[in-house]
Amino acid sequence: MKLLFNLIKLLTGALFVFSGLVKLNDPAGFSIKLDEYFDVFSEDVAPRQDSIQLQILAESHVFYDSKFLLYPSDKTKEVKLAIASDTNGNYQLDLKWGGMERTASFQSVISFPEKIGLRFIPLGENDNKALIGPSTQFFELDSIEIGQKNARIGTTYDLTTLVKPPGFFSGFFKSCKSYSLHLSVFFCALEVLLGLAMLIGYEIKVTVIITALLIGFFTFLTGYSAYFNKVTDCGCFGDFLKLEPWTSFKKDLVLSFAVLVLILGWKHNRSLFIKGKAHFVMGILSILTFGFGIYCYLYLPIWDFLPYKKGNDIKFIMENIPEGERASDSIQVRFVMQKGQDSVKVTTLEYAKYAEKGYAFVRQDRQLIEEGYKSPIHDFAIYNLSTGEDLKDKILNTDRYQMLFIMPFLSETDDESLSEIKKIYTWALKNKIDFYALSSASLEPTRLFRNKHKLDFEIFAADQKMLMTMARYNPTLYLFKGSTVVDKFSGCDFPENNELEDLMKF
């Protein structure tokens, strides 16, 4: 038992130190993973919202009937309707329900009505029975053109009595996202310190008990993710090693067994230091560990495992398919065909034969056999907010030096770094270096941000997830040569002009 205890203690301690350091090297990355968990839990504990059925009718004739989901953020919903009819009884209906648009075409024997009704029917959880009686609003129609009749109506429907509040626990998990970075540093540092404590045999009972609680918590998380397929990568080893949910869960089960061995055998523990000296050693290690995590957040990861790391050719990564990988998904297609009471499932080659026998097509079934290769950079896209122009090809196909100034969230951008970037932008213009500022914000917030900080450069739009991958600190500056990353800099440590000149070999 003594030998087993010491072996498990060393292996578990080493694993904890390795796993913790990999994540602590990129605390912003692990905080993104925590946000995923908080979103999942917030959604899962929130009460299921009902739906609402919207009917468009004239007299007893229903022109349109559809269901819409309700969301906790819904307060009111604007409904706009345009309906047109030609002399042959063909109707064209365009409906806007909040931000969604739907179109329907149909024929009707009914003449163009003088009134149109919008009927709202709140439905129960199973979408099969009304919670309350339908509420119908009628509108007079008077817009008529020669040869065609048209009508446009609009109204606002109050949803406050129908939408269920998210509840305490849902709100709690949402609020945790505000502290995800702090929690990331704390949990990653705790994992490292628990591993170090095991390796030197420090306060083994307390260490093992905290480890057991931590393993129990993460076993629940990974099991939940695996069973419900909610978070497809647990983030156990950051971006260094991606683990499937079930693999992560099995790893935690093994660690649970290891903790049980440590509990049963902790009487065999021997500390490397006497008690007073052990406290001092752990104190120093704690300072160094937390300091390492804070440094890696402020000045970017020391070990960069991200696809946008220094030296990577973005265009090559996007277009290259490694040897042995499939270029696309392998999908098996089967056609379900029916003749009377007889139903068969056939391949594409068999389809014609069964069609000749009188079998009619019912539906198409598609089954994924083997997933195709998915590039680690598959969402690289940059747009001009004003014109909608896609700048991706322009950026990737040049051989010039260019700078990408990344601000994932404008509201969280470090203000002090903006004064520094103005100087860098001026230098870039002088040296004819392309400069692109990127954010996930829309046109109006971007305009207000530029005016507030008196920025001369334009801000372009990019996918939020792509920007969060590129910029672990908000903001981050990239220097590219063509599509290759020359270097990148945290907003806490922007380069001087002479440093940039050295990198570009001026």
N, C-alpha and C positions, 0 to 999 in steps of 0.2 A: 504493500500500500504506500509506503514511504517513497519508493522509486516512482510509482505511478503518479503520486501527488506532485512530486517535483518536476516530472516530465510534463504533466498537464499544465502546471503553473508556468513553466518556461515557455511552452508553446502558446498558451493563451495570452500571456503577457506580451510576447513578441508580436502576435497577431493584432492585439489591441493597439500597440504602439504603431505598427505599420498602417493599419486601417485608419487610425486617428490622424496620423501625420499626413496621409494622402488627402484626407478631407480638410484638415486644418490648413494645408497648403493652398486651398481654394475655398475659403469659408463662404464667399458669395455664391459659389456654385452649389454648395450643400444647402444654403438658405433657400435657393430656388426649389430644391427638392422638398424641403420642409413646407414651402408654400403649396406645392402640389398636394401634400398630405392634408394640410389645413383646408384647402379647397374641397377635397374629397369628403373629409369629415363634416365640413359645414353643409355640404349638399346632402349628404346621407342622413344627417340628423334633423334636417329641416322637414317640416310637414309637407307631404305631397300636395302640390297645388291642383286645384280642379281645372277644368277646361271650360270654354264658353263656345256655344254653338251660335253661328250667325247665319240667319236666313234673310234672303232678299225676295220680297213677294209683292204681287199685285193682286188684289182681291184674294182669291183662294189659291192662286197659282204661285208656286215657289220657283223663282228663277235660279236661285243659287242657295246651296246649303253646305256649310263647311265648319270644321272645328278648329279652334285656336287654343294653344296652351297659354296659361297664365303664369306669371313669374312674380316672385316676392317684391321686385322693384316696381311692378305696375301700380300706377295710381289712377291715371286716366288713359284712355286710348282714343286717338283721333281716327275717325272712319270717313274715308272719301270714296265716292262711288260715281263712276261715269258709265252710262248705259246708252247704247245706240241701237236703232232698229231700221232696216231698210224696208222697202215695200213688199218684199217676199217673206217677211216674218223672221228674218235672220237677225239674231241679237248678238251684240258684242258687249261684254261686261268687263270693266276694269275696276278692281277693288284695291284700296290701300287700307291695311289694318296696322296702324302704327307705322313701323318701318318696313313691313312686308307688303309685297304686291302680288296680286293674283289676277289671272285673266281667264275668262271662260267664253266659249262661243256655243250657241245652241239655237234651235228653231222652236217657235211657239205659235200656236194658232191664235193666241190672245193678241188683240190689237194693242198698240202702244198705250199704256195706262196713263190715266190722269194723276194717279198717285202711286208712289213707290213706298213700300214699307221695309224698315230694317228691324228684324226681330232678333233679340238677344235672349239666349236660353242658357243660363248657368247650369253646368252639368256636375254630377257627383264624381267621386274618385274613379269609378269604373267607366265613366263617360257613357253611361247608358240610362241615366235618369236625371231629370231636372231637379235641382235643389229647390228652386222656387218657380213660380209661374213665369212664362215668357213675358218680356217687356218689348212692346212694339212701338216704333215711332214711324208716322206717315209723313211724307213730304209731297207737296204739290209740284207738278212738273209743267213748265210753260216754255221751255226752250225747244223750238221746232225749226228745222231747216227744210227747204224744198227737197223732196225726194227722200229725205231721211229724217228721222226723229232722234233727238239727243237730249240727254238730261244729265246734270251734275248736281250732286247733293253732298253735304258733309255734316257731320255731327261729332260730338265728343261724348264718350260713354264713361261714366264713373265706375271704377272697379274696386274702390276702397272697401266696400262691404263684402266683396267676393274673395279677395286675395288674403291668404292666411299669413300672419306674421311669421318670420323665420324662427322665432323662439330663442331662448337664452343660449343654449349650447351651440346653435348655428352661429349666432352672433359672437360667441366666445372664440370659436375656431377662426372666424374671419378676423377678429381683432388680433389674434396671435400672429398674423402675417406682418403686423407692424414691428414685431420683435424677432422675426425669423433670423436676421443676421446675428443678433445677440445670442439667440438660442443655438445657432450654428457654431459660433465660437465656443460657447460653454460646453456643449455636448461633445464636440470634437476634442477639445482640450481635456475634458473629463475622461474620454476614452484613452487618450495618450497617458494621462497620469495614472489611471487604473492599471494600465499595462506596465508602466514603470514601477509602480508599487509592488506588483506581483514579482517582477524581475529581481527587486532588491529585498523582497520579503517584508515590506513595510505594512504594519498594522493589518495583518492578513485577514482577520475576522471582519473588520470594517470594510476592507477592500473587496472581499468576496461577496459580502452582503450587498454592497452597492452594485457590484458587477452583476449579481443575480437579478436585482431589480431592473437594471439596464437591459440585460439580455431578455428578461421576461417581456419588457415593454417593446423591444424591437422584434421579438418573435411574434407578438400580436400584430405589429404593423406589417411585417412581411407576409404573415399568414393571411391577413385581411386583404392585402394587395393581390396576393396570388389567387385566393379563392374568388374574389370579386373582379379580378383583372382591372384594378383601378389605377395603380401606379406601376408602370411597366419596368421601371428600374429603381431599385431601392436606394441607390446612391451610397451603398456600403463602402465602396472604394473610389468614390468620386468618379471623375472621368478617366481614371487610370484603367479601371476594369469594370465593364458593364455586366451586371448579373441579372438573369431572368428572375421574375418573382418567386417561382417555385425553388430555384436554386438558392436564392437568398433565405427562403424559409427553411430549407434543409440545413443550410449552414448554421442558422440560429438554433435548430434542434440539436445539432452536434455540440454547439457551444453550451447549450443547456445541460447536456450530459457532462461536459467538462466542468461546469460550475458545481454540479452535484458531487463530482469527485473531489473538488477543492473543499467543499463543505465537510465531506466525510473525513478528509485527511488533513485539515488545517492544523491539527496538533503536531504534525510533522514539520511545520514551517520553521525555517531558521532565517533570521534577518542578517543582511550583510553588514549592517551598522548597529551600533548600540543605540538605545532609544533616543537620547538627546541629539546625537549626530544624525540619526535618521530623519528627525523632524526638520533639521536644517537642510539636509540634502533634498527632501521633498519640497521644502519651501523654495529653494533655488530652482528646482526643476519646474515648479508651478509657474514661477515668474517667466522663465524661459519659454515654456509651452504657450502660455497666453500671449506673450510678446511675439512669438513666431506667428500665431494666427492673426493678430492685429496687423503685423507688418505685411503679411501676404495679402491682406485685404486692401491696405492703403497703397501698396506698391506692386500689386499684381502677383500671381503665383510664381514661386521660385522654380518649381518644376511644372512646365506647361504641357498638359496633356490634351489641350483643346485643338480643334481642327484649324483654328486661326493662329497657331503659334508661329513664332519667328522662323523664317525659312520655308514655310509652306507655300506652295503655288496653288492659289484658290481655284483657278480655272482647271488645272490638272486634276485636283481632287474631285471637282464637280463632274468632270467628264470621264475620268478613268474608271474602268471596271476591272478589279483585280482578277488575275487568272484563276479560273475555277468557279467564279461567281456567275450567276445568271444575270443577263441584262434586264430581264423583266420577269414578272410573276408567271409561274406555271399554273394554269387554271384548267380544270376539267369542266367541260360544258356538257350538260345533258338536257334534252328536250322532253318535257312531259306531254304526251299526246293521249287523246281519249277517243274511243269509239263506243258509243252506248255506255255500258257499265264497265267496259274494259279500259284500263289505264296502263300505259307503258312509259318507260323512261329510255330514250334512245340517244345514240351519238349523232354527230353531224352527218356521218356517212350513211347511217340507217334512216335518217329523216325522210328522204324521198320515198324509200320503199314503203314505209308505214303510211305516208301521205297518200300513195296510190291505193292503199287498202282501205282508205276512208277515214283514217285517224286524223283528228283535228288538233292543232297546236293549243296547249293550255298555258304553259309557262316554261321559262328557261331557268334551270338550276346551275349555279356556278360554284365550284368548290376549289379552294386554293390548295394546290398540291405542294408547291415549293415557292417560297417567297424570293423575289428577285433582290439583287443587291441594292441597298439604299445608301447613297453617299452620305458621309458625315456632314457635308455641306450641300443641302438640297433646297434651302429656302433663301438663298442669296438673291435679293432683288432690291433695287433702289429706284424710287420714283420722284419726279418733279411734282410737288403738290399743286402747283398752279396749272400746269399743262397736262399732267398725267403721263408725261414721257417716261419710258423705261430706260434707265441709264446703265443697266447691268452690262450690256455688251460693250458700251463705250468704256467702262471702267476695266473690264476684264481683257479687252483686246488691244489696249494701248501698251507701248513699251516705255512710256514716260514715268517719271517719278510722280507720285500722287499721295495726298494725305486724306485720311478718313477720320473725322472727328466725331466720336460716338457718344451720344447722349440718350440712353434708352428712355429715360423719363425726364422731361424738362423740369418738372417741379422738384426733382431730387438732385439736380445738377449742382455741383460745388461752385458757388458764385466766384470764389477767389480764382479758380482756374480759368474763368472766362476772360479776366483781364490779361492772363498769360497767353491765352489762345489768340487774342486779338493781335499781339505782337508776332506770333508765329504765322498768322494769316497774312499779315503785311509782308513778312519775309518771303512767304510762299509766292505771293503775287509778284514781288520784285524778281524772284528767280524763276518765274514762269512754271510753277509747280501747281498742278491741279489740286483743288481743295474742295472736299465734300463734307459738309456737316450733316449728320444723320440723326433722326429721332423717330419714335413711334407715334408722335403727336399728330393731330390733324391740322388743317390749314389755319384755322382761327387761333388756337392756342400757340401755334408756331409764330404767327404774326405778332401776337401780344408779347411773347417771350423776346423776340428780336427787338421790338420797340423798347421794352423795359430795360434791356441790357445794352442797347445801342450797338447791335451787331451788324456789321457791313456784309457779312457773308449770308448766302441763302441756306436754308435748312431743308434737306430732302427727307423723304419718308422711306422707312424700311420696316420690315417685320419685327415686332417686339421681341420675339424669341431669338431671332438672329442677332439682334443688338445686345441682348443680355448674355449671349454666348460670347460675343466679341469683346464686350466691355464688362469686366468683373468689378471695375470701379467706374462710377459715373461722375465725370466723363473719362474717356480713354482716347488717346491719339494713336493712330496707325500711320506708319510710313511704308508705302508700297513702291516697288519697282515693277511696273507692269501689273501683273496679278500676283506677284510674290511679296510676302510680308518681309520687309527689311527689319523692322523693329516696332515695338509698341510701348507706350508710356502711360502711366497712371496720371490722373489729374493732379495728384500730389507731387509729381516729379516730372513735369514737362521739360524737354531738353532745351538747352541754349542753342542759339544759331550755329555756333561753332561745332557743337555736337552733331547737329543735322548735316552740316557741311562735311564733317569727317565720314559720316555714314554714307553720304552720297558721293564721296571722293571728289569733291569740287577742287 
